[in-house]
Amino acid sequence: MDRGSPLGDFLRARRQARDIEDLGLRDSGRRRTPGLRRDEVATLAGVSADYYTRLEQGRERHPSDQVLGALARVLQLDHEATDHLFELVRPRVGRPTTSEWTDRVSPSVQRLMERWDDMVTFVTNRWYDVLAMNHVAAAHLGALEHSDNLLRLTFLNPSAREFYLDWEEQAWSKVAHVRAAAGTEPDDPALLELVEELSRRSEDFRRMWARHDVRAKTNEVLHLNHPIVGEVVLFQESFTVNSAPGQFLFVAQAEPGSRSERALAALAALGDPSSGAGRPNARRAGRPGGSSDLRGSTGPARRPDSAAVSPRMSGRG
């Protein structure tokens, strides 16, 4: 986990991610470290090298909007990364404190998910802990190890590289989402524990986390190879739960009339407790890329982890 100032860590990571050629300049010689030099960033941003060095070292914490705008331009930050840069210096007024974050999913949100019985819907907190899900999501994710946290699933489950057909993009976007969600509170105990675990066990996570990329989750197309029903394409949207700061509602659906819609319906039937089919069992279903007729094997019903799935969330949803 980072030990410097959040602003300095971010500037250093983004400077090292930029090449001199990105700015249309010629490299003047061999470089000992990747990316731009501090003096190059300072010159292009119109500040002294000493001032920029103090920013990276955390000795100067109150740059002006003009300086921040210049740094965003030089480092070629997109609008989300630029907003993140400004927030590191001047946090938003009214941002909830750590004590105000909650992992309790309201009954009204749970009932809403229960009504979406042809979609994968689940709620996470800022660190991708899965707090609640409908029965379609339980069938969709339940066959995968570490499904209680999407970052652990992505980086610690070897099968994730077969489940996500675009694994690198999915892994990067999840890390960037957590970076954005962390904002000015990178020392949250739960985040520290998660990052420490993933950094210790995954070289890919260490590499992506060190880049300090930020990207809020909005919508995306998921290309998956499910261990029960094979390849599916889902269109996923994510929403903030305004009544519960730090919670995100994810909704994924298939194109109407597509094979993916039929696959999702098969998963929904497997996860529906009224069908008597029970929960999917990945070991009995075999390797990702299940049978083309969408009939996956099922095992006995498995009780979901109480920390990951709220009671009654296996109902119609």
JODA-V760368 format. One record per residue. N is the residue number from 1. SS is DSSP state (h for helix, s for strand, l for the rest). OMEGA is omega in whole degrees, 0 to 359 (none if undefined). Layout:
N	SS	OMEGA
N	SS	OMEGA
This chain:
1	l	182
2	l	180
3	l	177
4	l	176
5	l	179
6	h	180
7	h	181
8	h	179
9	h	182
10	h	180
11	h	181
12	h	181
13	h	181
14	h	176
15	h	182
16	h	179
17	l	182
18	l	175
19	l	180
20	h	180
21	h	179
22	h	183
23	h	178
24	l	181
25	l	181
26	l	179
27	l	184
28	l	180
29	l	183
30	l	182
31	l	180
32	l	180
33	l	180
34	l	173
35	l	180
36	l	172
37	l	179
38	h	183
39	h	178
40	h	177
41	h	181
42	h	181
43	h	182
44	h	180
45	h	178
46	l	177
47	l	180
48	l	178
49	h	179
50	h	180
51	h	180
52	h	178
53	h	179
54	h	177
55	h	181
56	h	182
57	h	178
58	l	179
59	l	175
60	l	188
61	l	185
62	l	176
63	l	180
64	l	176
65	h	180
66	h	179
67	h	179
68	h	178
69	h	179
70	h	179
71	h	178
72	h	179
73	h	182
74	h	182
75	l	176
76	l	179
77	l	173
78	l	188
79	h	180
80	h	178
81	h	177
82	h	176
83	h	179
84	h	179
85	h	180
86	h	182
87	h	177
88	h	180
89	h	182
90	l	181
91	l	180
92	l	175
93	l	178
94	l	177
95	l	182
96	l	174
97	l	183
98	h	183
99	h	181
100	h	177
101	l	181
102	l	175
103	l	179
104	l	179
105	l	184
106	l	178
107	h	181
108	h	177
109	h	177
110	h	179
111	h	178
112	h	179
113	h	180
114	h	181
115	l	180
116	l	188
117	l	175
118	l	181
119	l	172
120	s	179
121	s	177
122	s	180
123	s	175
124	s	168
125	l	185
126	l	185
127	l	176
128	l	167
129	s	180
130	s	185
131	s	181
132	s	178
133	s	174
134	l	187
135	h	177
136	h	177
137	h	178
138	h	177
139	h	182
140	h	185
141	h	189
142	l	180
143	l	186
144	l	177
145	l	180
146	l	181
147	l	177
148	l	177
149	s	188
150	h	175
151	h	178
152	h	178
153	h	185
154	h	188
155	h	185
156	h	178
157	l	181
158	l	181
159	l	181
160	h	181
161	h	173
162	h	180
163	h	177
164	s	181
165	l	174
166	l	190
167	h	183
168	h	179
169	h	179
170	h	179
171	h	180
172	h	184
173	h	178
174	h	177
175	h	180
176	h	177
177	h	180
178	h	176
179	h	180
180	h	181
181	h	181
182	h	178
183	l	183
184	l	180
185	l	182
186	l	182
187	l	174
188	l	185
189	h	181
190	h	178
191	h	179
192	h	180
193	h	181
194	h	182
195	h	178
196	h	180
197	h	183
198	h	179
199	h	181
200	h	189
201	h	184
202	l	176
203	h	179
204	h	178
205	h	179
206	h	181
207	h	183
208	h	180
209	h	182
210	l	181
211	l	181
212	l	173
213	l	177
214	l	179
215	l	177
216	l	177
217	l	176
218	l	176
219	s	181
220	s	175
221	s	181
222	s	175
223	s	190
224	s	173
225	s	188
226	s	183
227	l	180
228	l	190
229	l	177
230	s	188
231	s	176
232	s	175
233	s	182
234	s	177
235	s	189
236	s	173
237	s	176
238	s	184
239	s	172
240	s	177
241	l	189
242	l	180
243	l	182
244	l	182
245	l	178
246	l	178
247	l	179
248	s	177
249	s	179
250	s	180
251	s	180
252	s	180
253	s	181
254	l	175
255	l	180
256	l	177
257	l	183
258	l	173
259	h	180
260	h	177
261	h	178
262	h	178
263	h	180
264	h	177
265	h	178
266	h	177
267	h	180
268	h	179
269	h	179
270	h	183
271	h	182
272	l	182
273	h	181
274	h	182
275	h	182
276	l	183
277	l	182
278	l	181
279	l	177
280	s	177
281	l	187
282	h	184
283	h	179
284	h	181
285	h	179
286	l	185
287	l	175
288	l	183
289	l	185
290	l	187
291	l	185
292	l	180
293	l	173
294	l	177
295	l	178
296	l	176
297	l	179
298	s	177
299	l	178
300	l	181
301	l	181
302	l	183
303	l	180
304	l	178
305	l	184
306	l	179
307	l	184
308	l	184
309	l	180
310	l	178
311	l	176
312	l	182
313	l	174
314	l	177
315	l	184
316	l	185
317	l	none
